[in-house]
Amino acid sequence: MKHPGRRLRELIAQPNITLMPGAYDALSARIIVRHGFEAVVAGGYAATGSLLGEPDVGQMTMHDYVDHYGRIAQAVDVPVFTDADTGFGGPNNVRRTVRAFEQAGIAGMFVEDQQSPKRCGYLPGKTLIPVEQMVAKIKAALDARVDDDFFFVARTDAAAIYGLDVAIERAQRYMEAGADMVLLQGADEPEDFRRVAREVPGPRFANMSNARGKAATTIAELEKLGASVVTFPSLALYAAATAVDRTMASLARTRSLEGLVEGLMSVDDYNVIVGLADHNERERRYDEAGAALAKA
């Protein structure tokens, strides 16, 4: 896909809400796309859990993310929108992050206004940088883009610390600075979302994360409230962890595969997802081309 950012913008601008499930690796991204979803989100919570088996409290580096997200983007032909934590430093760090993410084939990213090391938005103990420092990061990110369609979102975590009034004020400042969209982390309740829609310009971004616990609303309600996008950043991660946990518990308990294998994906389905037939066909074509040149 030549212009993933442009395609992401088209999906955000369409009348109906765009659903973006979260991939925790390339295989989960392919499974998501197999079911007709037109965009994928890849978040730090899922990346940290799948790569390190640890909580999302700021251990990942920019290069960790570029490698991980780049593999996801290369595995699918739909836009991949990603989490860039705090941008990994000041304006110059954010500049490098944007360039690296864009070169990896990523459609867009968000940077949050937490101090480093950051914490998952649903965990306590967060602190924020001053507004002017975040505005400087936004300006640096926008200047760093090679492709103007690369979609840059500013996230504020102010709601959980200072309340919704401060979060909205920050969001307004971030939009004035040129962000394509602002994510107000924690403004999940319908009345909060409705107020944000009135007072903050730009597309509406909703987040239905398993890290929050029970969802505050439904997809249908979010669509009525005017949400442009709703992400499910950890749904696939939790689904996979649940399946592996249950399977291993059964194996440990029964010391038998009876009743387990029947419930698994078939090898044929798995081979379709990973594209085995395409790989074999490419190898055959190149082998034939090589043999033909060798005879010439």
N, C-alpha and C positions, 0 to 999 in steps of 0.2 A: 504494500500500500504506500503510494508516493507521498501523500499528504494526510497523515493520521490526524493532525491537529484540525485541518479543514473538515474532515469527516466528523470529528467529535463536535465541532461547532454546529454542523448541520443537524446532528442528533439533538443537541441541546435546544436548538431553535425550533424544532418541529412542535406541532400543537400538542401531541400526546407526551406524557411523561416518559423519560428514558430510564429503563432499569439497567443498572450496572452492577452485576454480581462481582464479588471479589475473588481473585485468583491468588492462591498461595504459592503456586509454581506453574511451570509451563503446561504440565499435564492437566491440572485443574482448569487452566485457561482454555485448553482445547475442548474439555468437556462442557464448559460454559457456552462456548461458541457453537458446539454441536447442537445445542438446544435452541438456537435461534437468537441469542442475545447479540446485540449489535455493538456493544462496547464492554470493556472489562476495566475494573478498578483493581489496583494492586497496592495494598496498604502496608505500613510499617508494622502494625500489630500482627498481621498474618505472616509477614516476612520474618520478623523476629521469632515468632513461635515456630515456624516451619524450619528455619535455618539454624537457630540456636537452641530451640526448646526452652526459651526464656521469656519473661514478660517484656512488654514494650516500654522500656524506661531509658531509651537513648543510647543503646550499645552499638547500633549499626552505624557504619561509616558511609560516606558518599559512594565510595567504590563498591562496597557491599551491595548497595541498592542498584547501582548502574549495572553490575553483573547480573543480579537477580531479575530486575525489571527488564533488562535487555533480552534475556532469554525468554521471558514471557512474551514480549512484543514480537520477537522473531517467530514464535510458535503459532501465532494467530494472524488473521488478516482483518482484524477489527481494531479500532483505537484502544490503546491502553492508557488509562489515566492513573497517576501515581502520587504517592505520599513522599514528600522530600523533607519531612521533619522540620527543623528550623532553618534549613538551607545550609547547615553545617558550618556556621560562622557568620561573619559580617558580609557586607555587599560584595566583596571580591570572591568570597566563598560561594555565595549565591550565584554569581556570574558563572563560575566554573561548573556548578551543579546544573544550571540550565543548559549550558553547552553540552555537557556530558550526557544528560538525559535525552536531549534532542538528537544527538548523534546516535544514541542507542535505539532510536526508532519510536520513542515514547511520544504520545500525543499531547500530553500536558501534565502538570503537577501542581500540588499546593504546598505552600510554606506557611508555617504557623508562627504566631508571635510569642511563643514561650521562650524562656531562657534555656540555654543548654547546660546540662543534659535535660532533654525534654522527657515528658511522661505521657503515656496514653491519656487522651482527653477525658476519659471517664475515671481516672485515678486521682486521688487527692495529692496535694503537695506541689502543685504547679506554681511557677512564678512567670511573670511576663516581662518582656523588654519594653522600653518606652515607645510610644507611638512613632516618634520621629525616626527611631532606629528601624522599625518595621517598614515605614514609608521608604527609607533609603534602600532596604532590601528589595522592595517592590520595583523601584526605579531601576536598580541594577539588573533585576531579572528581566524586565521588559527590554532594556537596552541590549542584553546578552542574546536575545533570540535571533537566530539566523532566519528562521521562517516565522513571519508575523502571525501565522495561524497556530503556532504552539500555544496551548491554552494555559494561562497562568492564573491560579486561584490563590487568594490570600485567606488564611484561616485565623480567626481570633478565638482564643480560649478564655476570654474575659468574663463570659456569662457565669461560669462556675465560681469565679473568684470575686468579682466586683458587681455582678448582677447584669441584667439584660440592658439597662440604660447605657452602661459603659460599653458593653459589647456592640450595641448598635452605633454608638458614636465612633468607635474604632472602625467598624465596618464601613461607615460612610467615608471616613478618612482614607481607607484603603481603596475604595472605589474611585475616589477623587484622584488618587495617585496613579490610577490607570489599570488596576487589576481587572481581569476579565470577569471575575465573579468572586464573591466572598462567601466563605463557609463560617457560620456562627456555631461553633462547637457547643453542644449542650442545649441549644435552643430548639428542643425537640417537641415540646408540648404544642398542641394545635394553636392555642391562643398566642404563644410566643412566635410560632412560625407565621401566623397571620400578621402580627405586628411587624415582624421583620420584612415581610412582603410589602407592607405599606411604606416603610421608612428607609429601606435600603434599595438602591437601584440595582439593576442587573438581573441575570437569571437566578432562579431559586434552587439551592442545593440542599437536599435532605439526606440524612445519614441514618440508616437502620443497622446499627452495629450490635453484634452479640455482646460486646464488652459493656454495653449499657445495661444489659439484662432485658427485662420485658419491654417490647416496643411501646413508644408513647402513643402511636397512632397507626393507621393502616395506609397501604399504598393508595387505595381509593380516596381516602381523606386527604392525603398529601396532594394528589392530583387536583382535587377540588380547591385546595388552598393555593394552587398555582405553581407547585414544584415543577421545575424543568427536568431535574435529575434526582433519582434516589439511588443511593449506593448500599450494597450489602457486603461490606469489606471483609467480614469474617465468617460469613455463612458457610462457604465451602470448607473453610478450615475446621469449623466446629463439626460439620457433617462428616468430614474425613476422620477427625479425631474420635468421634463417637463410634464410627464403624470399626476402626482399628481396635479401639478399646473393647468393644463388645466381642469382636472376633477373637482377640487374644485371651479375654476372660473365659470364653467358651473352650478354647483349646487347652488352657491351663486346668480348667475344671474337669473336662471330660477326657483329655489326652486322646482325642479322636477328631478327625475331619468330618465325621458324619454330621450332616445337617448344616455344615459351613459352606462347602464348595458349591452346593446347589444355589445358595443365595448370592454368590459372587457374579460379577460381570463375566461374560464368556470371553475366551481368548479371541474369538472372532471380532467381538465388539471392541476389545482392547486394541487389536491390531488395526481396526478402522480408525480409532482415535489417534493413534500414534503415526498413522499414515504408512504402514508397512508396504502396501501395494504400490504406492507412489515411489517409495524408496527403491523397491525392486525394479520397477519400470525404468526409473532414471539410470540405475546401474546397468540394466540390459542395453539401453540406448547408447550409453557412453562406451560400454564394452564393444558393441557392434561398430560404433564409429572409430574406436581405436583400432580394431581389427582391420577395418577397411583401409585406414590410412597406412597401416603397417604393410599391407599388400601392394599399395600403390607404388 
